[in-house]
Amino acid sequence: MGKGGEQGGDTGEPAAQIRFYTWEEIQKHSLSTDKWLVIERKVYNVTKWANRHPGGQRVISHCAGEDATDAFQAFHINPTLVQKFLKPLLIGELAPGEPSQDRDKNSQLVEDFRTLRKTAEDMNLFRASPLFFSCYLGHIIVMEVLAWLMISYFGTGWITTLILACLLTTSQAQAGWLQHDFGHLSVFKKSSWNHIVHKFVIGHLKGASANWWNHRHFQHHAKPNIFQKDPDVNMLHVFVLGDTQPVEYGKKKLKYLPYNHQHEYFFLSEIPLPFLIPSTHTLLIPLWSWLDPPRVLHPTLFPADCGGNSVHAPSLKSSWKSYHNQPIIPKIFEETQSARKKKAKLQNWIMFLESHWFVWVTQMNHIPMEIDSEKHRDWLSSQMAATCNIEQSFFNDWFTGHLNFQIEHHLFPTMPRHNFWKVKPLVKSLCAKYGVHYEEKPLGKAFVDIVG
């Protein structure tokens, strides 16, 4: 129970003295209408402010009633600057006799992980290389230019079209990994610069919504593979994931689809729909739009995207129209009837290839890992249980956009990807010290494990 006078709160009014709280009291404030969290032993009431949180109200709400220190440090590239937003929300501190971590977490493990992070900062591993990202953007532009030159010199024959499809598929996939870098604020020192370039890359190169991506992806990083908190595993009624959910569905006899065949209809989500609606993307996007309504474009949730060319439209019909008009394929053919058919086939083929590339790479690190309800682990243990690495090689680094270092990426989401290999030995050493499983596998086995 709290003691002493209140300090701060949503009003920002100072109080005469600090109020102290126990974890028992703090954990009671984890409701949608009542949210407290702890950062470096200070207690904050974020109930009213959560809706104004730039990362979305859900991601901060997922940490309510907990020690959010590591999550706070993981997502903000300038925590000192962000502290000014926290000051008006301060209501007290942990009581002197209370441990810094909630729910009997291993305090020494947590402390050692924070020491590891400080070591990485001292090694300048959070500093991006302008040369790396310039070259990366350059190789995407080169592929786009080559595609145009091929059309100019060789016309639109089928051999040319097939080569063109491979070039544009590759440039699109690599642009997807690039927007991921900017979305995680891992390129520029200032958050605003990352946000501006992220909106450009994902909006103009990918035809998607930056705000929707942030709203969804940060939840995934905060609580990976946690039911009701990670949108990537909220696939109820279509897929049953992990070890516990299939058992629960079996006991309740809930069978919306033949789940014993889900490893087969999983592939349908990666197939484009040319026979249903011309020039559409895969089933994946319409399916996700139905499963996860917050993804849908909304003028209040995502005002910056309104009027833009977003794939996340209020209905499937408008979503399909957005895909038909998105700036993925340049208008390289004259608009004759024959040319339109060629263009539609080319677009569907590119989307088919890119969809497989995207789905297999993004799922290989998480789907085979533990998927379960909230267990309130510490940051390191939570991320390690839900992620695995793929063996390093030049091809694997390029093909996956360095997501083969998924463990290091999840532990340090704002770290530039070209530094993951440098922090990896430190992470493995810490995991070995505390007996935390560090899983790494070949690329082929990772793909097989998804089906398994």
C-alpha positions in Angstrom: 0.0 0.0 0.0 1.3 3.5 -0.9 2.6 5.8 1.8 3.2 9.5 1.9 1.8 12.3 -0.4 1.2 11.8 -4.1 3.7 13.3 -6.6 2.8 14.2 -10.2 0.1 12.0 -11.8 -1.7 13.0 -15.0 -2.1 16.6 -13.7 1.6 17.1 -13.5 1.2 19.0 -10.2 4.1 18.5 -7.8 3.5 17.1 -4.3 5.2 17.6 -1.0 6.7 14.2 -0.7 7.3 10.9 -2.6 4.8 8.2 -2.3 6.1 4.6 -2.1 4.3 1.5 -3.6 4.7 -2.2 -3.3 4.6 -4.6 -6.3 1.3 -6.0 -4.9 -0.3 -2.6 -5.3 1.3 -1.9 -8.7 0.1 -5.2 -10.2 -3.5 -4.3 -9.5 -3.2 -1.4 -12.0 -2.9 -3.5 -15.2 -6.5 -2.9 -16.6 -7.5 -1.2 -19.8 -8.9 1.7 -17.6 -6.1 1.8 -15.1 -2.5 1.4 -16.1 0.7 1.8 -14.0 4.2 0.8 -14.9 7.6 1.0 -13.4 10.8 2.3 -15.1 14.0 2.3 -13.0 12.1 1.9 -9.8 9.9 4.9 -10.5 6.1 4.4 -10.8 4.1 6.1 -13.5 0.4 6.3 -14.1 0.0 6.1 -17.9 -3.8 5.6 -18.0 -4.8 8.8 -19.7 -1.5 9.3 -21.6 -1.5 5.8 -23.3 -3.8 7.0 -26.1 -1.2 9.7 -27.0 1.7 7.3 -26.9 3.5 7.6 -30.3 4.1 3.8 -30.5 0.4 3.2 -29.9 -1.6 2.6 -26.7 -1.5 -1.1 -26.9 2.3 -1.6 -26.7 2.5 0.5 -23.6 -0.6 -1.2 -22.1 1.0 -4.6 -22.5 3.6 -3.6 -19.9 1.1 -2.3 -17.3 1.7 -3.6 -13.8 5.2 -4.6 -14.6 8.8 -3.4 -14.6 9.1 -1.8 -18.1 12.7 -0.6 -17.8 14.2 -2.9 -20.4 11.3 -2.4 -22.9 11.6 1.4 -22.4 15.3 1.3 -23.1 14.9 -1.1 -26.1 12.4 1.1 -28.0 13.8 4.6 -27.5 17.0 5.8 -29.1 17.1 8.8 -26.7 15.6 7.8 -23.4 16.8 11.1 -21.8 14.7 13.1 -24.2 11.7 10.9 -23.6 12.0 11.3 -19.8 10.4 14.8 -20.1 7.1 13.1 -21.2 7.3 10.8 -18.1 7.8 13.5 -15.5 4.1 14.6 -15.4 3.1 11.0 -15.1 5.2 10.2 -12.1 3.2 9.2 -9.0 5.9 7.6 -6.8 8.6 5.0 -6.4 9.0 1.4 -5.4 9.2 1.1 -1.6 12.8 0.8 -0.3 12.2 -2.9 0.7 10.8 -3.9 -2.7 13.0 -5.6 -5.3 13.6 -3.8 -8.6 12.0 -6.7 -10.5 8.5 -8.0 -10.2 7.2 -11.5 -9.9 10.4 -13.0 -8.5 12.4 -12.5 -11.7 16.1 -13.2 -11.5 17.5 -9.8 -10.5 21.1 -10.8 -11.2 20.2 -11.9 -14.7 18.4 -8.6 -15.3 21.3 -6.6 -14.0 23.8 -8.6 -16.1 21.7 -8.0 -19.2 21.6 -4.3 -18.6 25.4 -4.3 -18.1 25.6 -6.1 -21.5 23.5 -3.4 -23.1 25.8 -0.7 -21.6 28.8 -2.6 -22.9 27.2 -2.6 -26.4 26.6 1.2 -26.1 30.3 1.7 -25.1 31.3 -0.3 -28.2 29.3 2.1 -30.3 27.1 -0.8 -31.6 24.1 1.4 -31.7 25.8 3.8 -34.2 24.8 3.1 -37.8 27.2 3.1 -40.7 26.1 5.6 -43.4 28.1 3.7 -45.9 26.3 0.4 -45.2 22.8 1.9 -45.6 23.8 4.0 -48.6 25.1 0.9 -50.4 22.0 -1.0 -49.4 19.7 1.6 -50.8 21.9 1.9 -53.9 21.6 -1.8 -54.7 17.8 -1.5 -54.6 17.9 1.5 -57.0 20.3 -0.4 -59.3 17.8 -3.2 -59.7 15.0 -0.8 -60.4 17.1 0.9 -63.1 18.2 -2.4 -64.6 14.5 -3.3 -64.9 13.7 -0.1 -66.8 16.8 -0.6 -69.1 15.7 -4.1 -69.9 12.3 -3.0 -71.1 13.9 -0.2 -73.1 16.4 -2.4 -74.9 14.7 -5.8 -75.0 11.0 -5.1 -75.1 8.4 -7.1 -73.3 9.1 -10.7 -74.4 8.5 -13.5 -72.0 12.2 -14.1 -71.2 12.7 -10.5 -70.5 9.5 -10.4 -68.4 10.7 -13.4 -66.3 14.1 -11.7 -65.6 12.3 -8.5 -64.9 10.1 -10.2 -62.4 13.1 -11.6 -60.5 14.7 -8.1 -60.4 11.6 -6.4 -59.2 10.8 -9.1 -56.7 14.3 -8.8 -55.2 14.2 -5.0 -55.1 10.8 -5.1 -53.4 11.9 -7.7 -50.8 15.1 -5.7 -50.0 13.0 -2.5 -49.8 10.9 -4.4 -47.2 14.0 -5.1 -45.1 15.1 -1.5 -45.5 11.8 0.0 -44.3 12.2 -2.3 -41.3 15.5 -0.6 -40.4 13.9 2.9 -40.5 10.9 1.7 -38.6 13.1 0.6 -35.7 14.9 3.9 -35.6 18.2 2.2 -36.3 19.6 4.4 -39.1 19.6 8.0 -38.0 20.4 9.5 -34.6 17.1 11.5 -34.5 13.8 9.6 -34.3 12.1 12.2 -36.6 14.5 11.5 -39.4 13.9 7.8 -39.2 10.1 8.3 -39.1 10.2 10.6 -42.2 12.3 8.2 -44.3 10.3 5.2 -43.0 7.1 6.8 -44.3 8.7 7.4 -47.6 10.1 3.9 -48.1 7.1 1.9 -46.9 4.6 4.2 -48.5 6.2 4.9 -51.8 8.3 1.8 -52.4 5.9 -0.7 -50.7 2.5 0.9 -50.8 1.8 0.3 -47.1 1.1 2.3 -44.0 4.0 3.3 -41.7 1.7 4.0 -38.8 -0.1 0.7 -39.1 3.3 -1.1 -39.2 4.4 0.7 -36.1 1.2 0.0 -34.3 1.5 -3.7 -35.0 5.2 -4.4 -35.1 6.1 -2.8 -31.7 3.5 -4.9 -30.0 5.2 -8.0 -31.5 8.6 -6.9 -30.2 7.3 -6.0 -26.7 5.5 -9.4 -26.2 6.6 -11.9 -28.9 4.6 -15.0 -29.3 2.3 -14.0 -26.4 -1.4 -14.7 -27.1 -3.6 -11.6 -26.9 -0.5 -9.3 -27.0 1.4 -10.2 -30.1 -0.7 -9.5 -33.2 1.5 -12.0 -35.2 0.1 -14.9 -33.3 -3.5 -13.6 -33.1 -4.7 -16.0 -35.8 -7.6 -17.5 -33.9 -10.2 -19.5 -35.9 -7.8 -19.8 -38.9 -4.6 -21.2 -37.3 -4.0 -22.7 -33.9 -0.4 -22.2 -32.8 2.0 -23.4 -30.2 1.5 -26.4 -27.8 -1.3 -25.2 -25.5 -3.8 -23.6 -28.0 -4.4 -26.7 -30.1 -5.1 -28.7 -26.8 -7.6 -26.0 -25.6 -9.4 -25.9 -28.9 -9.6 -29.7 -28.9 -11.1 -29.8 -25.4 -13.6 -27.2 -26.3 -14.3 -28.9 -29.6 -13.8 -25.5 -31.4 -13.3 -26.3 -35.1 -13.8 -23.4 -37.4 -11.4 -25.0 -40.0 -9.8 -28.4 -40.4 -6.7 -27.5 -38.2 -5.1 -30.9 -38.9 -4.6 -29.5 -42.4 -3.4 -26.0 -41.5 0.1 -26.8 -42.6 -1.4 -27.2 -46.1 -3.8 -24.3 -46.3 -1.0 -22.1 -44.8 0.5 -22.0 -48.3 -2.8 -20.6 -49.7 -2.2 -17.4 -47.8 0.9 -16.8 -49.9 -0.9 -17.3 -53.3 -2.1 -14.3 -55.3 -5.7 -14.1 -56.3 -5.6 -13.4 -60.1 -8.6 -15.7 -60.7 -10.7 -13.9 -58.2 -9.8 -10.3 -58.6 -7.3 -9.2 -61.2 -4.0 -7.7 -60.0 -4.5 -8.4 -56.4 -1.9 -9.3 -53.7 -2.0 -12.6 -51.8 -4.7 -13.9 -49.6 -2.5 -12.9 -46.7 -3.5 -9.2 -46.6 -7.3 -9.7 -46.9 -7.0 -12.5 -44.3 -5.1 -10.3 -41.9 -7.4 -7.3 -42.5 -10.3 -9.5 -41.4 -8.5 -11.1 -38.4 -7.0 -8.0 -37.0 -9.4 -4.9 -37.4 -6.9 -2.4 -35.9 -4.8 -2.9 -39.0 -7.5 -1.3 -41.1 -6.9 2.3 -42.0 -8.8 4.7 -39.7 -8.7 8.5 -39.7 -8.3 8.7 -35.9 -5.8 5.9 -35.5 -3.7 6.7 -38.5 -4.4 10.3 -39.6 -1.0 10.6 -41.4 -2.1 7.8 -43.8 -5.5 9.2 -44.7 -5.9 10.0 -48.4 -2.6 8.2 -49.1 -2.1 5.0 -51.0 -2.4 2.5 -48.2 -3.0 -1.2 -48.5 -5.0 -1.1 -45.3 -8.3 0.2 -46.5 -11.7 0.1 -44.7 -12.9 -2.8 -46.7 -11.5 -5.7 -48.8 -12.9 -4.1 -51.9 -11.0 -0.9 -51.4 -8.0 -2.8 -50.1 -7.9 -4.7 -53.4 -8.2 -1.4 -55.3 -5.3 0.0 -53.4 -3.2 -3.0 -54.4 -4.2 -2.5 -58.0 -3.0 1.1 -57.8 0.0 0.7 -55.5 3.3 2.0 -56.9 5.1 -1.4 -57.1 5.1 -1.9 -60.9 6.0 1.1 -63.0 3.9 1.8 -66.0 6.3 0.1 -68.4 3.7 -1.1 -70.8 1.5 0.9 -73.1 -2.0 0.6 -72.0 -3.3 -1.6 -74.7 -5.5 -4.6 -73.7 -2.7 -7.0 -74.4 -0.3 -4.9 -72.4 -2.6 -4.6 -69.5 -2.9 -8.4 -69.4 0.9 -8.7 -69.4 1.2 -6.1 -66.7 -1.3 -7.8 -64.5 0.4 -11.2 -64.9 3.8 -9.6 -64.2 2.4 -7.9 -61.1 0.8 -11.1 -59.8 4.0 -13.1 -60.4 6.1 -10.6 -58.5 3.7 -10.5 -55.6 3.6 -14.3 -55.5 7.4 -14.5 -55.3 7.7 -11.7 -52.8 5.0 -13.1 -50.6 6.7 -16.4 -50.3 10.0 -14.6 -49.6 8.4 -12.4 -46.9 6.4 -15.1 -45.2 9.1 -17.8 -45.0 11.7 -15.4 -43.7 9.5 -13.6 -41.1 8.0 -16.8 -39.7 11.1 -19.0 -39.5 12.4 -17.3 -36.3 9.1 -17.4 -34.3 6.5 -20.0 -35.4 8.7 -23.0 -34.4 9.4 -21.4 -31.0 7.3 -21.3 -27.8 3.8 -19.6 -28.4 1.8 -19.3 -25.2 0.0 -17.0 -22.8 1.8 -14.3 -20.7 4.3 -15.7 -18.3 5.8 -12.4 -17.1 9.4 -13.3 -17.8 12.3 -10.9 -17.8 13.2 -9.2 -21.1 16.1 -11.6 -22.0 14.2 -14.8 -21.2 11.0 -13.6 -22.9 12.8 -12.8 -26.1 14.9 -15.9 -26.1 11.9 -18.2 -25.6 10.2 -16.7 -28.7 13.0 -16.3 -31.1 15.8 -18.3 -32.8 18.7 -17.5 -35.1 19.7 -18.7 -38.5 23.3 -19.5 -39.3 25.3 -16.5 -40.6 26.6 -16.3 -44.1 26.8 -13.5 -46.7 23.8 -14.9 -48.5 21.7 -15.5 -45.3 22.4 -12.0 -44.1 21.3 -10.5 -47.5 18.4 -12.8 -48.2 16.8 -12.3 -44.7 17.8 -8.6 -44.2 19.9 -9.7 -41.3 16.7 -11.2 -39.6 18.8 -14.4 -39.3 20.1 -12.5 -36.2 16.6 -12.4 -34.8 17.7 -12.9 -31.2 20.0 -9.9 -31.2 17.4 -7.9 -33.1 14.8 -8.6 -30.5 17.0 -7.9 -27.6 18.2 -4.6 -29.2 15.6 -3.5 -31.8 17.2 -0.1 -32.3 20.7 -1.6 -33.0 21.8 -1.2 -36.7 21.7 -4.7 -38.2 25.3 -4.6 -39.5 26.4 -4.8 -35.8 24.4 -7.8 -34.7 27.3 -10.2 -35.4 29.5 -8.1 -33.0 27.1 -8.4 -30.0 26.2 -12.0 -30.7 29.1 -13.5 -28.7 28.2 -11.4 -25.7 24.6 -12.5 -25.8 25.6 -16.2 -26.2 28.0 -15.9 -23.2 25.2 -14.4 -21.0 22.8 -17.1 -22.0 25.3 -19.8 -21.2 25.9 -18.3 -17.8 22.3 -18.5 -16.8 21.3 -21.6 -18.8 19.0 -19.8 -21.2 18.7 -21.7 -24.4 20.2 -20.0 -27.5 18.9 -21.7 -30.6 20.5 -21.4 -34.0 19.9 -23.5 -37.1 20.6 -23.7 -40.8 18.2 -21.8 -43.2 16.8 -25.0 -44.7 16.0 -26.6 -41.4 14.3 -23.3 -40.3 11.9 -23.5 -43.3 11.1 -27.2 -42.6 10.4 -26.3 -39.0 7.7 -23.9 -40.0 5.7 -26.7 -41.6 6.5 -29.0 -38.6 
